[in-house]
Amino acid sequence: MVTRRNFIANAAATTAALMAFPQLANSLPRKRLKNFGYITGIIGKELEGDWKSVLKKTAEMGYTEIETGKYLGDSATAFLSYCREIGLKPVVGGIGFTTDKDELQKQIDALLQLEMKYAVNYWPWTTDKPFKLEQCKKSAEMLNIIGEQCKKNGLTFCWHNHDNEFIAMEEGLPFDWLMGHTDPQLVKCEMDIYWVAKGGADPLATLKQYRGRIPILHVKDMAPGTQQDFACPGDGTIDFASIFDEASKQGIEHYFVERDNVPDGMACLQSAAQYLQQLTF
């Protein structure tokens, strides 16, 4: 596991080893994330004020993409213009869990105004947990319908997991059922690394199992201890290096920092950016 706390010690040890054995240089991991973003909800309170200044600060931290539910300011055009000016690109936006074609089109049009590439539904269920087979069937049917309409409009549709999808039912895991009963050409998954781990599954194994179905990762850490609380990336126990290595091999390009119930969103984004910029795999 790589955390900011052991970066300095690791760096010193690595430098010493390279000086003693230069031939090791070619065998060490050298990849880093080329770009990473964040979901704007992590700084929702801050964006209620001087949002331009806040977005600019995050761009200066090293973020290049955002996942957002709406534009800020007077218009989508003005918002996009400012994002381009500071080097932030809106890539992902939310979409509701409905099969009403008119309502879907309204939401899709709003995403297209922001030149989004992906539409994500964050709760693909019509009920609370635990999930049963009949609910899985209904959700899979709805996901396919939403995905088809998104594809017709040039958007890639994804659903976002939580830990609930890893609570076993008689027919297996709801996560596997949804992935196995939706059209791979219409429905992808924005995999939340923390929630996979929280559900008792292995994020790396899940990523490998569904190669080609997961174009986006939510990067959120798990705090040490039995409570398995949320943590900012680099402050917890998740082995992001191995996950990112596999994601890189699969050609995954979008990594969005997220942390629920964050006490200080800007501080979390700052520390996460420092961690992600230094992390090699």
N, C-alpha and C positions, 0 to 999 in steps of 0.2 A: 504494500500500500504506500502510495506517495502522498505526503501532505506537506504543507508549507513548513511545518515544524522540523522536518528532516531534510529539507532542501539544502541547507547550508552544510550540514554534515555530509550528505551524499556528494555535494559538489566538491568538497575538499578531498574526499576519498577518491573520487573519480579523477580529479586533477593529478593527485599523487600517483595513481595507477598508470595514467597515460604517460607521465614523465618517466616512470620506471619501465613501462612496456608500451612503446609507441605503436606496436603492431595491434594493440587492442582497439585503437581508434576506429578501424574499419568495421569492427564487430559490434560496436555500441549502437543502441537505438538513437536515431537522429530525427525522427519525424516529430513535427509539432502541428497543432491545428493551424490551418491557413487562415481561417476566420471563425468567429463565433459571435453569437448574439445573446439576446435576453428577452424574456417575456415582460412586457411593460407593466404588468400587474405588480411586479416586485417593487416598483417605485410609483405606484398609483397615487399615493398622497403627495409626493414631490411634484408629480406632473400636473397637479391641480393648480399649482402656482405658475412660476416662470418656466413653462415647459421647454422653451427653446434653450434656455441656459442649461437645464437639466439634461436634455438630450445631447447637447454639445459636450458636456462633461463626460457622459458615457462613451461618446465617440473618441474622446481624448484618452480614455482608459484603454481603448483598443477594440471596442465592439464595432462590428460592421453590419449587423443585421438586427432586426427587431421582429418580435411576434406581438401583434397588437390587435385590439378589437375594433378600433375606430381611429379616425384621424383627429388630430388636435388643431385647434385654431379655427379659422373661418371657413376653410374649404379643403377638400382632398388635394386639389391642385397645389395650393399654397403649402400644405403639409409636405407633400412629396418634394416640392422644390427645395424646402429647407432641409429635408433629409438628405437629398443629393448634395447640397452645399456642405454639409458636415460629414458626409461619408457613411450614413446609416441607410440601410435598405430595408423597407418593409417586405417581408417574405411570407409570413404566415398570419392568417386571421381566422377567427372563430366563425362557426356556422351552427345553426340550431339543429336539433334532432326532430325533424319534421319531414313529411313527404308531401306537404302542400306545395305544389309546383310554383304557384305564384309567390308564396312566401320565400321559398328557396331561391327563386330568381332574384327577388329583391335583395336578399342577403348576398348572393353571388355578385350582383351588380355593384354592391358596395365594396366588395373585396377587389373587384376588377378596377374600380376607381383608384384604388391604392396600388395597382399593379402587382397584386399578390400572386404568388406561385401556388400556394397551398391553402386549402380550406380545412380546418380541423374542428371536429366535434369532440367536446370534452366530457360528455356523459351520454354514451350511446345506449341508454336504457330508458324504459318507460316505467320503471319501478325502482325501489330501493333494494339493497343487497339483503340476503344472499340470492343469487340468480339461479333460476331453474331452466330446464331445457326449452320450455315453451317461450320463455322470455328471450333466450338466445336465438330461437328461430325468428321471432318477431324483430329483434334487433338486426340480425343478419339481413333480413329482407329489406328493412329500412335503410341500412347502410349501403346496400347495392343500389337502391333507388337514388339516394343522395349522391353517391359516387358517379352514377351515370349522368346526372344533370350537371354536376361539376365538370366532368370530362368534356361534355358537349360545349362548355364555356371556356375550355382551356385551363381549368384548374385541376390540380391533383388533390383528391380527397383523402383525408386521414382521420382515424379515430384515436383518441388519447386514452391510455389505460390508467387504472389505479390499482390498488392491491386487491379490490373486490374480484377482479377477473381471474385471480389465482386461488380463490376459495373453491375447492373441488366439489363438483356435483357428481351424480352417479355416472354420467356420460363423459366425465373428464373435466378439464379446466374450461371455464367460460372463455378465457383468452384463446385457447387452442380451437375451441368450437367456432368462435367468430372468425378467426383467421382461416379456418378450414372450410367455412361455408359462405365466404364472401368472394366475389370475383377479384382475383389479383390485379386485373387491369383497371378496376374501378375503385378498389378500397385498399388503402395502405394504413400503416400504423405510425403514429408519433409516439415512440416508446419513451415513457418516463422511467429512467433508470432507477430512481429511488423507489417508486411504487412497485416495480417488479421485485426488487430486493425485499421490500416491506411485506410483500405477499408470500415470501418464502421461496421464490424462484431465483435462478441465476441469470442476471442480465446478459452476461456474455453468451451463455448457452442459448438463451432466447434469441439473441441477435443472430447467432449462427444458424439456428433452426429456421428462422424466417428471412433468410437472405433474399434481398430484392423487394421485401415488403415493408421495410422500415427506412424511410428516407430522412427522418428527422429524429433527433434525440433531445429529450429534456434532461439537462444536467443539474442534478440536485443530489446533495450528499446526505448520508445517514450518520447522525451523531452516535458516538460510542455509548454503550450502556444498554440495559434491557428495554428501555422505553423506545429505542430506535426512532428518536425524534428527527425533525428536519435539521439540516445543516447546510451552510454555504459550501460550494465545491472547494475541496482542499481541507476542510475542517473536520471531515468525518472518516468513515471506514471503507468507503467504496473504492475499488481498484479501477479508477478511470483509465489508467494507462493501457491495460489489457483490452478494455472495452473499445477505446478509441483506436487501438491498433487494428482490431477486427473491423471496426466501422470504416477505417481508412481503406482497408483491403476491399471492402464492399463498395467503395466510392461514395459513402455518405458524406454530404457536404454541410449539413445544417445542425448546429449544436447550440441550444438555447439554455442559458442559465435561468434557473427558477429556484425559489425557496418559499414555501408557504409560511405564513405567520412570522414574517421577517420583522425584527424590531427596527432595523435600519437598512433600508433597501440599497441606498447608495454605498454604504460601507460594505455590504455584501457583494455588490457588483465590483467594487474596487478590489477587494481581496480575491474574488473569483477570477477577475481578469489577470491579476498578477500570477495566480496559480496556473491558469490555463496557458499563459504565455511562456511559462518556464517548463511546463510538463512535456517530457519527451516519451516516446513510445516506439 
